[in-house]
């Protein structure tokens, strides 16, 4: 059955990932609490998702600490807005994509203008449409951002969508939900384990389970 093969593939993926430096990433995801994300969390994770969209995650990881310094360590949207020119100039000295850096600044402006507490309530009520209000956050990246904030969701990116199709599931959500139900792991953890395993070049085949 499709679910049995998916679970076996997931178990192999989890065993592999837990044997690498990325095991800390899995623990981080498991410990996220969607009900408790802060303004700093939202600013940081929105920036991460914006920068990773269309870029290799490994590259973004090499410069994200510097970008964080440029953006006041994500202390508050107000502080970023007050220092927008300096944030922009310093960030562009290392990460030359103007549209993405502007998107981070505009996200801070949106959060500041809306009011974090009000926006946070809206996100908690219906995360995907609420997060799509941020610049550069679309249908797939909204799920990525929600997951990173702690929502128990899977993101339908190309890696997981292909895996779901290969294993006979309607989409990535159905795949991760089935595995989560069988293993007791949250969907966002299932998503991350599978994504990291696939990102490292592993592929599903009938011989891999």
Secondary structure, 3 states (H helix, E strand, C coil): CHHHHHHHHHHHHHHHHCCCCCHHHHHHHHHCCHHHCCHHHHHHHHHHHHHHCCCCHHHHHHHHHHHHHHCHHHCCHHHHHHCHHHHHHHHHCCCCCHHHHHHHHHHHHHHHHHCHHHHHHHHHHCHHHHHCCCCCCCHHHHHHHHHHHCCCCCCCCHHHHHHHHHCCCCCHHHHHHHHHHHHCCCHHHHHHHHHHHHHCCCCCCHHHC
